[in-house]
Amino acid sequence: MLPLLLAVFSGPEERQLIARLQRRDPQALAELYDRYGRMAYSLVLRVVRDKSIAEDLVQETFLRVWNRVHSIDSEKGSIGPWLLAIARNRAIDYLRSSAGRERRSVELDETDHAPLYREMEAEILVSDQARRVKVAMGKLAPNYRTVMELAYFEGLSQTEMSVKMGQPLGTIKTWVRTALQSLRDELGVAVSR
């Protein structure tokens, strides 16, 4: 979730970048990669836990963005969240594929050890905006933080979270809604300063 929240804080130069991408400017694609490549890679790596697969999926992500950039309206949205959503979806699609399921069955216990991946997250926590998001996530109650991580990094539905966490579906829905509202409130306060 963290990389997606980071991308929400985009500057006004993003509209120009989108326009240049839509005009098929290769330098714009290079700038887009400089801006979001590391974040996309960190996100995908956290999901698939394999460097070479993560690299391939990031390449596929940027190719998909390049081929579909005409569909984004710079007045209505930002390219960062869109790009990172594509990266996340590519990683989840990989995990759901037969190759991903086979690999995941061998490494299933890794998903229970979040501290193993903290070093990777530290790399993306360098900007002021990232620190704000980290603070907002840190203020969430553990159960709220868990549902956000399960939804974003593992791609679980609320029903799947209910089963995994042993909680009623209504409870999970409340936790997700409350966590999202808390993040919005906290980030809204942080952004207005």
Phi, psi and chi 1 to 4 in degrees:
 res  aa     phi    psi   chi1   chi2   chi3   chi4
   1 MET       -  -35.1  173.7  144.4 -142.0      -
   2 LEU   -55.5  -49.0 -174.3   56.9      -      -
   3 PRO   -60.4  -37.5  -25.3   34.5      -      -
   4 LEU   -66.1  -41.7 -173.9   59.4      -      -
   5 LEU   -65.4  -36.1  -69.5  171.0      -      -
   6 LEU   -61.7  -39.5  -68.3  174.7      -      -
   7 ALA   -70.3  -19.1      -      -      -      -
   8 VAL   -62.4  -29.3  170.9      -      -      -
   9 PHE   -85.7   67.2  -59.8  103.1      -      -
  10 SER  -100.3  150.9   59.4      -      -      -
  11 GLY   -87.5  176.1      -      -      -      -
  12 PRO   -67.0  -20.5   21.1  -28.8      -      -
  13 GLU   -68.9  -10.6   69.3  -80.8   -7.4      -
  14 GLU   -64.9  -35.9 -172.8  137.7  -39.5      -
  15 ARG   -61.0  -41.3  -74.5 -171.9 -170.3  127.5
  16 GLN   -64.9  -40.7  -66.2  170.9  -10.1      -
  17 LEU   -62.5  -43.9 -179.7   60.6      -      -
  18 ILE   -61.2  -44.7  -67.6  169.9      -      -
  19 ALA   -60.8  -41.3      -      -      -      -
  20 ARG   -66.7  -38.4  -70.3  175.0   48.6 -140.3
  21 LEU   -64.0  -40.4  -73.7  164.2      -      -
  22 GLN   -67.0  -24.7  -69.4  172.1  -24.2      -
  23 ARG   -86.3    3.9  -70.8 -169.7  -51.4  -96.8
  24 ARG    67.8   38.8  -48.4  -54.7  -81.4  174.8
  25 ASP   -80.8  111.8  177.0   -4.2      -      -
  26 PRO   -61.7  -31.4  -13.6   21.2      -      -
  27 GLN   -65.1  -32.8 -176.1   58.0   37.2      -
  28 ALA   -64.7  -38.2      -      -      -      -
  29 LEU   -64.9  -39.9 -175.9   60.8      -      -
  30 ALA   -62.2  -41.9      -      -      -      -
  31 GLU   -65.1  -40.0  -71.2  176.1   31.7      -
  32 LEU   -61.4  -42.9 -177.2   70.4      -      -
  33 TYR   -64.4  -42.6 -174.3   82.8      -      -
  34 ASP   -59.7  -37.4  -71.5  -15.6      -      -
  35 ARG   -75.6  -41.6 -160.1  177.6  -75.6 -176.9
  36 TYR  -121.8   -4.5  -65.7  106.2      -      -
  37 GLY   -60.5  -48.0      -      -      -      -
  38 ARG   -65.7  -39.7 -175.4  178.6 -149.2  162.4
  39 MET   -65.5  -44.1 -143.9 -179.8  -63.2      -
  40 ALA   -62.0  -43.6      -      -      -      -
  41 TYR   -62.5  -45.3  176.3   76.1      -      -
  42 SER   -60.1  -42.6  -65.1      -      -      -
  43 LEU   -63.5  -50.5  168.7   63.3      -      -
  44 VAL   -64.5  -42.5  171.7      -      -      -
  45 LEU   -61.2  -39.6 -177.7   61.1      -      -
  46 ARG   -62.6  -34.2  176.9  160.9 -177.5  176.7
  47 VAL   -79.1  -49.1  174.7      -      -      -
  48 VAL   -91.6  -22.2  -60.0      -      -      -
  49 ARG    59.2   36.6  -65.4  176.8  176.7   81.5
  50 ASP  -148.2  120.4 -177.2  -72.4      -      -
  51 LYS   -61.4  -45.8  -69.1  178.9 -179.2 -178.3
  52 SER   -68.6  -38.2   65.1      -      -      -
  53 ILE   -66.6  -41.0  -68.4  168.9      -      -
  54 ALA   -60.7  -43.6      -      -      -      -
  55 GLU   -60.1  -44.9  -70.9  169.0    0.9      -
  56 ASP   -62.0  -43.6  -70.0  -15.8      -      -
  57 LEU   -68.0  -33.7  -67.6  173.7      -      -
  58 VAL   -67.5  -41.4  169.2      -      -      -
  59 GLN   -60.0  -44.0  -74.9 -179.8   -7.7      -
  60 GLU   -61.6  -38.2  -71.0  176.5   25.4      -
  61 THR   -60.6  -50.0  -63.2      -      -      -
  62 PHE   -68.3  -33.3  -81.4   86.6      -      -
  63 LEU   -64.8  -42.5 -179.5   60.8      -      -
  64 ARG   -64.2  -41.8 -174.5  168.2  -73.7 -169.5
  65 VAL   -61.3  -47.0  166.8      -      -      -
  66 TRP   -57.5  -42.2  179.3 -106.6      -      -
  67 ASN   -77.8  -18.3  -70.6  -30.6      -      -
  68 ARG  -119.9    9.5  -64.0 -177.4 -179.2  179.1
  69 VAL   -62.7  -24.0   72.8      -      -      -
  70 HIS   -64.0  -18.5   62.6  -83.2      -      -
  71 SER   -85.9   -7.3   66.1      -      -      -
  72 ILE   -91.4  136.9 -169.2  167.9      -      -
  73 ASP  -104.0  110.8 -179.1   -6.2      -      -
  74 SER   -64.0  -19.8   62.8      -      -      -
  75 GLU   -77.1  -24.3  -61.0  -60.5  -41.7      -
  76 LYS  -105.2  -14.5  -66.0 -176.8  179.9  175.7
  77 GLY  -160.7  174.7      -      -      -      -
  78 SER  -110.5  147.2  173.9      -      -      -
  79 ILE   -75.2  -29.1 -161.2  165.8      -      -
  80 GLY   -59.5  -54.5      -      -      -      -
  81 PRO   -60.7  -37.0  -24.3   32.9      -      -
  82 TRP   -64.1  -48.0 -179.9   60.7      -      -
  83 LEU   -61.3  -45.4 -177.8  147.2      -      -
  84 LEU   -69.1  -30.9  -66.8  173.2      -      -
  85 ALA   -66.2  -39.8      -      -      -      -
  86 ILE   -62.8  -45.2  -69.1  170.9      -      -
  87 ALA   -60.4  -46.1      -      -      -      -
  88 ARG   -61.4  -44.9  174.1 -175.1  169.1  -92.0
  89 ASN   -64.7  -37.7  -69.1  -19.9      -      -
  90 ARG   -62.5  -42.3  -67.5  -64.9  -54.7  130.1
  91 ALA   -66.0  -43.3      -      -      -      -
  92 ILE   -66.9  -40.3  -70.2  170.7      -      -
  93 ASP   -59.3  -40.2  -71.9  -12.7      -      -
  94 TYR   -61.9  -46.2  170.1   78.7      -      -
  95 LEU   -62.1  -32.6  -71.6 -179.0      -      -
  96 ARG   -81.2  -15.0  -70.4  179.8  176.8  163.2
  97 SER   -71.9  166.9   71.8      -      -      -
  98 SER   -62.7  -40.4   59.0      -      -      -
  99 ALA   -63.1  -42.3      -      -      -      -
 100 GLY   -66.7  -41.3      -      -      -      -
 101 ARG   -64.7  -39.8  -78.9 -165.7  -52.5  -89.1
 102 GLU   -63.0  -46.6 -179.7  179.7  -45.4      -
 103 ARG   -66.2  -39.8 -169.3  171.2  179.1  -70.0
 104 ARG   -66.8  -34.0 -163.7  170.8 -179.8 -161.5
 105 SER   -64.1  -29.3   67.2      -      -      -
 106 VAL   -75.6  -34.9  174.1      -      -      -
 107 GLU  -108.8   24.9  -60.3  177.1   -1.4      -
 108 LEU   -56.7  -37.8 -165.5   57.9      -      -
 109 ASP   -68.8  -16.4   60.7   19.3      -      -
 110 GLU   -64.6  -28.5  -71.9 -176.6   15.8      -
 111 THR   -68.3  -18.0   60.7      -      -      -
 112 ASP   -89.2    0.1  -63.8  -32.5      -      -
 113 HIS  -120.6   68.1  -58.6  -69.5      -      -
 114 ALA   -55.9  -32.5      -      -      -      -
 115 PRO   -58.4  -24.8  -26.8   34.9      -      -
 116 LEU   -62.7  -22.6  -63.3  174.2      -      -
 117 TYR  -108.7    7.6  -56.2  101.8      -      -
 118 ARG   -67.1  -33.6  -73.8 -161.1 -179.2  126.1
 119 GLU   -60.3  -41.9  -76.4 -176.7   24.8      -
 120 MET   -62.9  -43.5  177.8 -174.9   60.4      -
 121 GLU   -64.6  -32.9  -75.5 -174.4   68.3      -
 122 ALA   -59.7  -32.1      -      -      -      -
 123 GLU   -63.6  -33.5  -70.7 -179.6   18.8      -
 124 ILE   -91.9   -1.0   60.1  174.2      -      -
 125 LEU   -96.8   41.1  -66.3  174.4      -      -
 126 VAL   -98.0  -23.4  -66.1      -      -      -
 127 SER   -88.3  161.7   74.0      -      -      -
 128 ASP   -61.2  -40.8 -177.0   50.6      -      -
 129 GLN   -63.6  -39.9  -65.2  161.3  -19.2      -
 130 ALA   -62.8  -39.7      -      -      -      -
 131 ARG   -63.2  -37.6  -76.2 -172.0  -69.7  -80.4
 132 ARG   -63.2  -42.7  -69.3  176.8 -175.2  167.4
 133 VAL   -65.5  -41.3  171.9      -      -      -
 134 LYS   -61.2  -42.3 -178.0  179.9  178.1 -174.8
 135 VAL   -62.8  -43.5  167.4      -      -      -
 136 ALA   -62.4  -44.0      -      -      -      -
 137 MET   -65.3  -37.4  -71.8  -68.7  -71.7      -
 138 GLY   -65.9  -25.7      -      -      -      -
 139 LYS   -80.8  -12.6  -71.1 -178.2  178.8  179.5
 140 LEU   -71.2  145.5  -69.8  175.9      -      -
 141 ALA   -62.7  151.0      -      -      -      -
 142 PRO   -52.9  -40.6  -26.0   33.5      -      -
 143 ASN   -66.9  -35.1   53.1  -26.3      -      -
 144 TYR   -68.7  -43.7  -63.0  161.9      -      -
 145 ARG   -62.3  -41.2 -169.5  171.8   33.7 -104.0
 146 THR   -62.0  -45.0  -60.7      -      -      -
 147 VAL   -66.0  -34.6  -66.6      -      -      -
 148 MET   -65.2  -42.8  -66.9  -71.0   90.7      -
 149 GLU   -67.8  -40.9  -70.0  171.4   -8.6      -
 150 LEU   -64.4  -40.3  -70.6  174.3      -      -
 151 ALA   -68.5  -45.5      -      -      -      -
 152 TYR   -82.5  -49.1 -165.6   75.5      -      -
 153 PHE   -86.3  -28.2  -67.2  114.5      -      -
 154 GLU  -105.6   -8.1  -66.1 -173.9   32.9      -
 155 GLY    68.2   25.2      -      -      -      -
 156 LEU   -77.2  142.7  -62.7 -175.2      -      -
 157 SER   -77.8  170.4   68.1      -      -      -
 158 GLN   -64.4  -34.6  -68.6  179.0  -12.5      -
 159 THR   -65.0  -43.3  -58.3      -      -      -
 160 GLU   -65.4  -37.2  -68.2  167.5  -34.3      -
 161 MET   -63.8  -39.9  -75.4 -174.3 -108.5      -
 162 SER   -58.2  -44.8  173.1      -      -      -
 163 VAL   -67.4  -48.3  170.8      -      -      -
 164 LYS   -63.0  -38.9 -176.9  168.9 -176.0  158.0
 165 MET   -91.8   -7.7  -64.9  179.3   75.5      -
 166 GLY    67.4   33.7      -      -      -      -
 167 GLN  -119.4  152.7  -64.9  -69.6  -29.5      -
 168 PRO   -62.6  148.9  -16.9   26.5      -      -
 169 LEU   -57.4  -40.6 -179.6   58.0      -      -
 170 GLY   -60.4  -37.0      -      -      -      -
 171 THR   -65.3  -45.8  -60.3      -      -      -
 172 ILE   -60.6  -44.5  -63.3  -63.7      -      -
 173 LYS   -60.6  -41.8  -71.5 -178.6  177.6 -170.9
 174 THR   -64.4  -43.5  -60.5      -      -      -
 175 TRP   -61.7  -43.8  -72.0   -5.3      -      -
 176 VAL   -63.3  -47.8  168.6      -      -      -
 177 ARG   -61.6  -44.2 -173.2  173.0   47.0 -108.2
 178 THR   -66.1  -41.6  -55.8      -      -      -
 179 ALA   -63.2  -44.9      -      -      -      -
 180 LEU   -62.4  -42.6  -72.7  171.8      -      -
 181 GLN   -66.0  -39.7 -173.4   58.9   50.8      -
 182 SER   -63.0  -42.2  -65.7      -      -      -
 183 LEU   -64.3  -43.8  -72.1  171.6      -      -
 184 ARG   -59.4  -46.2  -79.8 -172.6 -153.5  110.3
 185 ASP   -63.1  -47.4  -67.7  -13.8      -      -
 186 GLU   -65.3  -44.2 -176.7   65.5   29.4      -
 187 LEU   -72.0  -31.4  -67.8  171.4      -      -
 188 GLY   -63.9  -42.0      -      -      -      -
 189 VAL   -65.7  -43.3  168.7      -      -      -
 190 ALA   -66.4  -37.6      -      -      -      -
 191 VAL   -72.2  -33.1  172.3      -      -      -
 192 SER   -76.8  -11.5   66.3      -      -      -
 193 ARG   -68.5      -  -75.2 -176.6 -168.8  165.0
